């Protein structure tokens, strides 16, 4: 065999093998990640009448948008519902612990959020576990609050991003929150244009996320 043909074949084989390796790596990188979410509709909204059907439909539309956008990065949602949950106001807003579930992102959906957790009226706020501080007990739960009056279609994906990028594992500061908002909005914009965002997949290490095997 002509040596040049042997060299060409070797290069072609190497190139083909390299492409196959890249494809396998890409497939592994986008191995589905399933995120468990505990959804609560505020029973105390509207003077204890609860959310209206149109408000619940609006939340469902926001969740569907989040589902579509994060599917680009191989992230999928497993939703659970907890009935009867409500927000309690005791100088600050809180969800009674009996409605919160471990190993899930606990999402409280209400008509409007209090200024103590949504001073800028963005319609959303997310928090992670925190240690005991003074007279305040520790909090082991991951939470997102969604106020439908002020939220829009981009709010919910943005709040998920704080969990997925592990922002809610870190101590909160005004500067840190500002730059996390800018960064996450940039990545969300790229994701909406079809680009998978590896940084969102950092959530795979979280207690509320798991890898799902691809059927073969």
C-alpha positions in Angstrom: 0.0 0.0 0.0 1.2 3.5 -0.8 2.6 5.1 2.3 0.8 8.3 1.6 -2.5 6.3 1.5 -1.6 4.8 4.9 -0.9 8.2 6.3 -4.1 9.6 4.9 -6.1 6.7 6.3 -4.5 7.1 9.6 -5.3 10.8 9.7 -8.9 10.1 8.6 -9.3 7.3 11.2 -7.9 9.6 13.9 -10.2 12.5 12.8 -13.3 10.2 12.8 -12.4 8.7 16.2 -11.9 12.3 17.6 -15.3 13.3 16.3 -16.8 10.2 17.9 -15.2 11.0 21.1 -16.5 14.6 21.1 -20.0 13.3 20.3 -19.8 10.9 23.2 -18.5 13.6 25.5 -21.3 15.9 24.5 -23.9 13.2 25.1 -22.4 12.5 28.5 -22.4 16.3 29.3 -26.1 16.5 28.5 -27.0 13.4 30.4 -30.5 14.4 31.8 -30.6 16.0 35.2 -33.9 15.8 37.0 -34.7 18.5 39.5 -37.4 17.8 42.2 -39.7 20.8 42.9 -42.3 21.1 45.6 -45.0 23.5 44.4 -47.2 25.3 46.9 -50.1 27.6 46.0 -50.6 30.2 48.8 -53.9 29.2 50.5 -53.8 32.5 52.4 -53.8 34.7 49.3 -56.7 37.1 48.6 -57.9 37.1 52.3 -57.7 33.3 52.6 -59.5 32.6 49.4 -56.4 31.3 47.7 -55.1 31.9 44.2 -57.6 32.3 41.4 -57.8 29.9 38.4 -56.2 32.5 36.2 -53.3 33.0 38.6 -52.7 29.2 38.7 -52.8 29.1 34.9 -50.2 31.9 34.8 -47.9 30.0 37.1 -48.3 26.9 34.9 -47.3 29.0 31.9 -44.2 30.3 33.7 -43.2 26.7 34.7 -43.7 25.6 31.1 -41.4 28.3 29.9 -38.8 27.3 32.4 -39.2 23.6 31.3 -38.6 24.5 27.7 -35.6 26.8 28.3 -33.8 24.4 30.7 -34.3 21.4 28.5 -31.7 23.0 26.2 -29.1 22.4 29.0 -30.4 18.9 29.7 -32.3 19.9 32.9 -35.8 18.5 33.5 -38.3 19.0 36.3 -40.2 16.6 38.4 -43.1 18.5 40.1 -44.8 17.6 43.4 -47.8 19.5 44.9 -48.3 20.3 48.6 -51.9 21.4 49.3 -52.9 23.8 52.0 -49.7 25.7 52.3 -49.6 29.4 53.2 -47.3 32.3 54.0 -47.0 33.4 57.6 -46.2 37.0 58.5 -44.5 37.5 61.9 -42.5 40.6 61.1 -41.0 38.6 58.3 -42.4 36.2 55.7 -42.0 32.5 56.2 -43.5 29.2 55.1 -44.4 26.9 58.1 -41.9 24.0 58.1 -44.6 21.4 57.9 -45.2 22.3 54.2 -41.5 22.2 53.3 -39.9 19.1 51.9 -36.2 18.2 52.0 -34.3 17.3 48.9 -36.6 19.6 46.8 -36.7 23.2 45.7 -39.7 24.5 47.6 -41.6 27.0 45.5 -44.3 29.1 47.1 -46.6 30.8 44.6 -48.6 33.8 45.9 -50.3 36.9 44.6 -47.8 39.4 45.9 -44.6 39.2 48.0 -43.9 41.2 51.1 -41.2 43.9 50.9 -39.0 41.9 53.4 -38.2 39.4 50.6 -39.0 41.4 47.5 -38.1 45.0 48.1 -37.3 45.7 44.5 -40.6 44.3 43.3 -39.1 41.8 40.9 -41.7 39.2 41.8 -39.2 36.6 42.8 -36.7 35.6 45.5 -34.7 32.5 46.2 -32.8 31.3 49.3 -30.9 28.2 50.4 -30.1 26.7 53.8 -28.8 28.9 56.5 -27.2 28.3 59.9 -28.7 29.5 63.2 -28.1 33.2 63.7 -29.0 34.8 67.0 -32.6 34.2 67.9 -33.3 32.9 64.3 -33.2 29.1 64.0 -31.3 27.5 61.2 -33.2 26.7 58.0 -32.2 23.5 56.0 -34.5 24.1 53.0 -34.1 25.5 49.5 -36.9 28.0 48.7 -38.2 30.1 45.9 -40.9 32.7 46.3 -42.9 33.8 43.3 -45.2 36.8 43.5 -47.5 36.8 40.4 -48.4 40.4 40.5 -44.9 41.6 39.9 -43.4 38.6 38.1 -43.1 38.1 34.3 -42.1 35.2 32.1 -38.4 35.7 32.7 -38.7 35.7 36.5 -39.1 32.0 37.2 -36.2 30.8 35.0 -34.1 33.5 36.7 -34.9 32.3 40.1 -34.2 28.7 39.1 -30.8 29.9 37.8 -29.8 31.0 41.3 -30.3 27.5 42.6 -28.7 25.8 39.5 -25.6 28.0 39.7 -25.3 27.2 43.4 -25.8 30.9 44.4 -28.2 29.8 47.1 -25.4 27.8 48.8 -23.4 31.0 49.4 -23.7 33.8 51.9 -25.9 36.6 50.4 -24.4 40.1 49.8 -25.7 43.0 47.8 -22.7 42.9 45.5 -22.7 39.2 45.0 -26.5 39.2 44.2 -26.0 42.0 41.7 -23.3 40.2 39.7 -25.1 36.9 40.0 -28.2 38.5 38.5 -26.2 40.0 35.6 -24.3 36.7 34.9 -27.5 34.5 35.1 -29.5 36.8 32.8 -26.6 36.6 30.3 -26.5 32.8 30.4 -30.3 32.6 30.2 -30.3 34.7 27.1 -27.8 32.4 25.5 -29.8 29.4 26.5 -33.0 30.8 25.0 -31.0 31.0 21.7 -30.3 27.3 21.9 -26.9 27.2 23.7 -26.6 24.7 26.5 -25.1 26.3 29.6 -22.7 24.0 31.5 -22.8 26.3 34.6 -26.5 25.5 35.1 -25.6 21.8 35.3 -23.6 22.4 38.4 -26.9 21.7 40.2 -26.3 18.0 39.6 -24.4 17.9 42.9 -27.4 19.3 44.8 -29.6 17.2 47.1 -32.7 18.0 45.0 -31.2 16.9 41.7 -30.2 13.6 40.2 -28.8 12.2 37.0 -31.3 10.1 34.9 -29.9 7.2 32.9 -30.6 7.4 29.2 -32.4 4.2 27.9 -30.3 2.2 25.6 
